[in-house]
Every structure is written in C-alpha cells, then in structure tokens.
C-alpha cells in the first residue's frame, strides 16, 4: 500500500482496528472487505512488532506516529489505534 493510502481514515479521534501478522515475509498493509491487515517482519516480543505496526500505519495514514495511540491489543493480533 502506498504512502498515505489510508489518509481518509486519519480524522482526529478516529479508532482504527487492525489485524496483525508478525514474522511476515515483508512489511505491508492490505485492506480487504473493510478490514485492515498489517504484515510486519519483526517478531512479537517486547512490543517490537507493535512499534513496527504503528510506524507502518502512521505512514499509510499520512500522520506522525506520535499521533497514534494504541488503546487495545498490546499483546494481541487484533489491535485498535486512536488517531489524535
């Protein structure tokens, strides 16, 4: 997915649910049937994968990663971020 491809979702206070697949072959974001899937190459230990997800999602939304807050799913594959 290209840079800022999800920019229409980047409104203040919006909550974005994603499904994460760690240890993927490459970093990418897909949107299928309205569901956002984030694939990251990092391992899910010590929050490394979650940090990479936030970085990729921020790039796709066209916002700084400091504007994304993880509100649910710190240790889950299903995560919810708030844009703020």
N, CA, C and O atoms as a DFTB+ gen file, in Angstrom:
336 C
 N C O
     1  1       0.852      -1.171       0.000
     2  2       0.000       0.000       0.000
     3  2       0.899       1.236       0.000
     4  3       1.888       1.299       0.730
     5  1       0.550       2.189      -0.806
     6  2       1.410       3.354      -0.926
     7  2       1.223       4.337       0.222
     8  3       0.264       4.259       0.991
     9  1       2.159       5.250       0.309
    10  2       2.168       6.231       1.393
    11  2       0.871       7.039       1.398
    12  3       0.406       7.492       0.352
    13  1       0.294       7.213       2.588
    14  2      -0.933       7.983       2.809
    15  2      -2.139       7.388       2.086
    16  3      -3.079       8.115       1.767
    17  1      -2.131       6.092       1.824
    18  2      -3.235       5.436       1.123
    19  2      -4.490       5.347       1.996
    20  3      -5.595       5.204       1.473
    21  1      -4.333       5.429       3.300
    22  2      -5.470       5.382       4.223
    23  2      -5.753       6.751       4.829
    24  3      -6.364       6.842       5.894
    25  1      -5.323       7.802       4.170
    26  2      -5.429       9.146       4.740
    27  2      -6.874       9.557       5.020
    28  3      -7.113      10.410       5.876
    29  1      -7.836       8.968       4.318
    30  2      -9.237       9.298       4.569
    31  2      -9.695       8.843       5.962
    32  3     -10.732       9.302       6.442
    33  1      -8.946       7.955       6.615
    34  2      -9.278       7.486       7.965
    35  2      -8.614       8.314       9.061
    36  3      -8.878       8.101      10.245
    37  1      -7.757       9.253       8.677
    38  2      -6.926       9.976       9.641
    39  2      -7.611      11.199      10.229
    40  3      -7.025      12.281      10.250
    41  1      -8.833      11.046      10.703
    42  2      -9.513      12.150      11.366
    43  2      -9.282      12.051      12.864
    44  3      -9.196      10.952      13.411
    45  1      -9.182      13.180      13.520
    46  2      -8.912      13.203      14.960
    47  2      -9.953      12.435      15.747
    48  3     -11.153      12.630      15.552
    49  1      -9.504      11.565      16.630
    50  2     -10.393      10.774      17.468
    51  2     -10.872       9.481      16.829
    52  3     -11.551       8.689      17.483
    53  1     -10.537       9.252      15.576
    54  2     -10.963       8.026      14.893
    55  2     -10.256       6.825      15.500
    56  3      -9.082       6.901      15.862
    57  1     -10.979       5.714      15.609
    58  2     -10.398       4.470      16.088
    59  2     -10.266       3.527      14.900
    60  3     -11.214       3.307      14.147
    61  1      -9.060       2.976      14.752
    62  2      -8.765       2.115      13.608
    63  2      -8.379       0.737      14.116
    64  3      -7.389       0.578      14.830
    65  1      -9.177      -0.260      13.738
    66  2      -8.916      -1.646      14.138
    67  2      -8.075      -2.316      13.057
    68  3      -8.366      -2.199      11.866
    69  1      -7.032      -3.020      13.487
    70  2      -6.166      -3.734      12.548
    71  2      -5.925      -5.151      13.042
    72  3      -5.976      -5.423      14.242
    73  1      -5.666      -6.036      12.113
    74  2      -5.264      -7.418      12.415
    75  2      -3.804      -7.531      12.010
    76  3      -3.449      -7.219      10.873
    77  1      -2.956      -7.975      12.931
    78  2      -1.510      -8.000      12.712
    79  2      -1.013      -9.422      12.461
    80  3      -1.423     -10.366      13.136
    81  1      -0.126      -9.555      11.483
    82  2       0.566     -10.811      11.228
    83  2       2.059     -10.560      11.393
    84  3       2.688      -9.973      10.512
    85  1       2.638     -11.000      12.517
    86  2       4.086     -10.823      12.715
    87  2       4.875     -11.880      11.946
    88  3       4.311     -12.868      11.474
    89  1       6.165     -11.667      11.826
    90  2       7.083     -12.584      11.144
    91  2       6.662     -12.861       9.706
    92  3       6.795     -13.985       9.221
    93  1       6.159     -11.841       9.029
    94  2       5.765     -11.971       7.626
    95  2       7.003     -11.866       6.743
    96  3       8.083     -11.513       7.217
    97  1       6.846     -12.169       5.480
    98  2       7.983     -12.102       4.567
    99  2       8.379     -10.668       4.233
   100  3       9.536     -10.399       3.911
   101  1       7.407      -9.736       4.310
   102  2       7.720      -8.320       4.084
   103  2       6.684      -7.446       4.791
   104  3       5.584      -7.903       5.102
   105  1       7.041      -6.205       5.038
   106  2       6.134      -5.253       5.668
   107  2       5.143      -4.746       4.625
   108  3       5.533      -4.310       3.542
   109  1       3.844      -4.809       4.968
   110  2       2.827      -4.285       4.062
   111  2       1.503      -4.147       4.788
   112  3       1.292      -4.732       5.851
   113  1       0.617      -3.364       4.197
   114  2      -0.726      -3.178       4.725
   115  2      -1.703      -3.497       3.603
   116  3      -1.535      -3.047       2.470
   117  1      -2.730      -4.282       3.934
   118  2      -3.775      -4.573       2.962
   119  2      -5.118      -4.193       3.554
   120  3      -5.285      -4.164       4.773
   121  1      -6.059      -3.905       2.697
   122  2      -7.411      -3.578       3.131
   123  2      -8.361      -4.440       2.312
   124  3      -8.552      -4.210       1.118
   125  1      -8.955      -5.436       2.968
   126  2      -9.843      -6.379       2.295
   127  2     -11.194      -6.364       2.992
   128  3     -11.277      -6.589       4.199
   129  1     -12.246      -6.101       2.239
   130  2     -13.613      -6.062       2.777
   131  2     -13.729      -5.116       3.966
   132  3     -14.477      -5.391       4.904
   133  1     -13.000      -4.011       3.936
   134  2     -13.069      -3.032       5.017
   135  2     -12.222      -3.377       6.224
   136  3     -12.197      -2.612       7.189
   137  1     -11.529      -4.501       6.202
   138  2     -10.660      -4.902       7.310
   139  2      -9.213      -4.595       6.959
   140  3      -8.739      -4.940       5.877
   141  1      -8.519      -3.948       7.879
   142  2      -7.126      -3.585       7.643
   143  2      -6.232      -4.650       8.257
   144  3      -6.346      -4.968       9.441
   145  1      -5.334      -5.199       7.432
   146  2      -4.364      -6.194       7.897
   147  2      -2.981      -5.603       7.736
   148  3      -2.652      -5.034       6.695
   149  1      -2.172      -5.744       8.777
   150  2      -0.803      -5.228       8.752
   151  2       0.147      -6.407       8.911
   152  3       0.057      -7.160       9.882
   153  1       1.052      -6.564       7.962
   154  2       2.049      -7.627       7.989
   155  2       3.397      -6.994       8.313
   156  3       3.826      -6.062       7.633
   157  1       4.066      -7.498       9.349
   158  2       5.378      -6.971       9.725
   159  2       6.382      -8.113       9.817
   160  3       6.029      -9.243      10.154
   161  1       7.637      -7.801       9.514
   162  2       8.686      -8.818       9.531
   163  2       9.259      -9.046      10.924
   164  3       9.955     -10.036      11.150
   165  1       8.978      -8.151      11.853
   166  2       9.543      -8.258      13.200
   167  2       8.833      -9.335      14.022
   168  3       7.711      -9.742      13.723
   169  1       9.529      -9.775      15.060
   170  2       8.985     -10.814      15.941
   171  2       8.125     -10.175      17.030
   172  3       8.381      -9.043      17.440
   173  1       7.104     -10.897      17.499
   174  2       6.200     -10.329      18.503
   175  2       6.718     -10.500      19.931
   176  3       6.093     -11.181      20.743
   177  1       7.841      -9.892      20.229
   178  2       8.356      -9.981      21.592
   179  2       8.826      -8.607      22.043
   180  3       9.498      -7.891      21.300
   181  1       8.469      -8.256      23.249
   182  2       8.882      -6.976      23.807
   183  2       8.266      -5.769      23.120
   184  3       8.812      -4.670      23.214
   185  1       7.151      -5.943      22.436
   186  2       6.486      -4.830      21.781
   187  2       7.112      -4.395      20.464
   188  3       6.727      -3.368      19.905
   189  1       8.073      -5.164      19.964
   190  2       8.749      -4.787      18.713
   191  2       7.778      -4.756      17.534
   192  3       7.793      -3.814      16.742
   193  1       6.940      -5.774      17.417
   194  2       6.001      -5.831      16.296
   195  2       4.978      -4.701      16.394
   196  3       4.619      -4.105      15.378
   197  1       4.510      -4.401      17.592
   198  2       3.537      -3.329      17.769
   199  2       4.119      -1.984      17.365
   200  3       3.425      -1.171      16.754
   201  1       5.379      -1.736      17.697
   202  2       6.028      -0.483      17.291
   203  2       6.133      -0.390      15.776
   204  3       5.930       0.680      15.202
   205  1       6.445      -1.494      15.133
   206  2       6.553      -1.505      13.676
   207  2       5.180      -1.300      13.034
   208  3       5.068      -0.620      12.014
   209  1       4.138      -1.886      13.626
   210  2       2.778      -1.699      13.126
   211  2       2.400      -0.221      13.196
   212  3       1.855       0.328      12.238
   213  1       2.688       0.421      14.321
   214  2       2.369       1.844      14.484
   215  2       3.098       2.685      13.436
   216  3       2.530       3.627      12.884
   217  1       4.335       2.346      13.172
   218  2       5.131       3.078      12.185
   219  2       4.535       2.943      10.782
   220  3       4.380       3.935      10.070
   221  1       4.201       1.710      10.391
   222  2       3.620       1.475       9.065
   223  2       2.242       2.120       8.932
   224  3       1.921       2.707       7.899
   225  1       1.437       2.007       9.973
   226  2       0.093       2.568       9.946
   227  2       0.144       4.091       9.861
   228  3      -0.628       4.699       9.120
   229  1       1.047       4.705      10.615
   230  2       1.188       6.161      10.570
   231  2       1.576       6.611       9.164
   232  3       1.053       7.609       8.667
   233  1       2.479       5.891       8.525
   234  2       2.896       6.233       7.163
   235  2       1.716       6.118       6.201
   236  3       1.523       6.985       5.349
   237  1       0.920       5.042       6.334
   238  2      -0.227       4.839       5.442
   239  2      -1.318       5.878       5.675
   240  3      -2.037       6.246       4.746
   241  1      -1.442       6.353       6.917
   242  2      -2.444       7.370       7.233
   243  2      -1.973       8.774       6.891
   244  3      -2.783       9.689       6.742
   245  1      -0.661       8.942       6.768
   246  2      -0.114      10.258       6.490
   247  2      -0.044      11.147       7.719
   248  3      -0.136      12.370       7.614
   249  1       0.120      10.528       8.893
   250  2       0.244      11.281      10.146
   251  2       1.534      10.871      10.845
   252  3       2.056       9.788      10.582
   253  1       2.061      11.722      11.736
   254  2       3.233      11.312      12.522
   255  2       2.850      10.169      13.459
   256  3       1.717      10.106      13.936
   257  1       3.795       9.267      13.720
   258  2       3.460       8.123      14.587
   259  2       3.127       8.563      16.006
   260  3       2.499       7.811      16.750
   261  1       3.536       9.766      16.394
   262  2       3.174      10.283      17.717
   263  2       1.685      10.601      17.818
   264  3       1.168      10.797      18.918
   265  1       0.986      10.654      16.671
   266  2      -0.453      10.908      16.669
   267  2      -1.274       9.634      16.783
   268  3      -2.503       9.694      16.810
   269  1      -0.617       8.484      16.849
   270  2      -1.320       7.211      17.019
   271  2      -1.129       6.714      18.442
   272  3      -0.017       6.711      18.969
   273  1      -2.225       6.295      19.055
   274  2      -2.184       5.746      20.406
   275  2      -2.821       4.364      20.379
   276  3      -3.942       4.197      19.900
   277  1      -2.106       3.383      20.893
   278  2      -2.659       2.034      20.992
   279  2      -3.616       2.019      22.173
   280  3      -3.212       2.277      23.306
   281  1      -4.886       1.716      21.912
   282  2      -5.849       1.708      23.019
   283  2      -6.295       0.305      23.415
   284  3      -6.789       0.105      24.524
   285  1      -6.126      -0.672      22.518
   286  2      -6.452      -2.064      22.836
   287  2      -5.555      -2.994      22.054
   288  3      -5.223      -2.726      20.899
   289  1      -5.160      -4.100      22.689
   290  2      -4.477      -5.165      21.973
   291  2      -2.966      -5.141      22.019
   292  3      -2.322      -5.544      21.050
   293  1      -2.380      -4.687      23.103
   294  2      -0.918      -4.610      23.201
   295  2      -0.254      -5.959      22.964
   296  3       0.827      -6.015      22.377
   297  1      -0.881      -7.051      23.409
   298  2      -0.293      -8.378      23.247
   299  2      -1.142      -9.275      22.345
   300  3      -0.972     -10.494      22.340
   301  1      -2.048      -8.676      21.592
   302  2      -2.957      -9.433      20.736
   303  2      -2.674      -9.141      19.269
   304  3      -2.041      -8.139      18.937
   305  1      -3.145     -10.018      18.399
   306  2      -3.031      -9.758      16.962
   307  2      -4.045      -8.717      16.516
   308  3      -3.837      -8.030      15.516
   309  1      -5.136      -8.600      17.251
   310  2      -6.157      -7.600      16.948
   311  2      -5.884      -6.368      17.794
   312  3      -5.927      -6.425      19.023
   313  1      -5.603      -5.255      17.130
   314  2      -5.235      -4.021      17.819
   315  2      -6.147      -2.894      17.388
   316  3      -6.672      -2.893      16.275
   317  1      -6.332      -1.925      18.287
   318  2      -7.114      -0.731      17.969
   319  2      -6.265       0.475      18.298
   320  3      -5.786       0.623      19.422
   321  1      -6.077       1.347      17.302
   322  2      -5.323       2.583      17.461
   323  2      -6.277       3.760      17.377
   324  3      -7.269       3.715      16.649
   325  1      -5.973       4.820      18.126
   326  2      -6.740       6.064      18.045
   327  2      -5.858       7.126      17.412
   328  3      -4.693       7.288      17.774
   329  1      -6.437       7.847      16.456
   330  2      -5.727       8.947      15.810
   331  2      -6.005      10.200      16.644
   332  3      -7.154      10.512      16.957
   333  1      -4.945      10.902      16.990
   334  2      -5.178      12.091      17.822
   335  2      -4.178      13.104      17.668
   336  3      -4.257      14.152      18.309
